């Protein structure tokens, strides 16, 4: 069963777990494990039982994970 995208979340800049997992190209379950174990320190927001992510935080986390080989052309 697919969750629909809430247009209010998109305009507020907050993403739900499904949207965040899609951006990170991972499953919601993996994202939940990372959050609960602290394996990756991806900032998140708790609103009641709901978890939300800021798009800018996800982009910054992706950027921090970017590596180069150090080889020069």
N, C-alpha and C positions, 0 to 999 in steps of 0.2 A: 504494500500500500504506500503510495507516494504522497508526501505532504505537499500542500500547495504553498507557494511563496506568498508571504504576507507583504503587500505593498507598503504598509506602514514601516515595517522593518527596513525595507530597502531605502526608503527616503530618510530614515533616521540614522542610517549608517551602521546600524546594528544588524548582525547576521545571526541566524539560528544555527544549530549544530549541523543541519543538513547542508546549508549554504556554505558554512565554514569548511566542512569536510570536502565539498566539491572544489573549493578554491585550493585546498591543500592536496587534492587528488588522493584522498584516503577515505576510509569508511567512517561512519559516525561512531561505531564501536571502538575503532582505533583511537579516534580523537578523545573519546571518553576515558580510555585506558591511560593515554598520555596525561590527561588532566588529573585523574585520580592518583596516579603514581608519581606525578611530577617529573616524568621522564624528559619531557620538553616543557619549558617554561613559557607556554603561550598564554598571554594575558586573556582573561575571560571575565565576564560580568555575571553575577547571579541575581536574578530578579525572581524572588520566590523560589519555585522549583525549576524555573527556566534558566538556561545558560545562553548567554549571548556573547558574540565576539565583535570587536570593532574591525572593520575592513583594514584600516590603517595599521592596526596591531598585527594582523596576519601578514600584511605586505612587509612590515618591518622585520617580522620573524623570518620570513622567506629570504629577505635580503641578508639577514645575519647568518643564514645557513649557506649562502653562496660562496663557493670556493673556486680557486683557480689553481692550475698546476704549477704556476710560477715560471713556466717555460716561456722564452722569448722567441719571437718569430724572426 
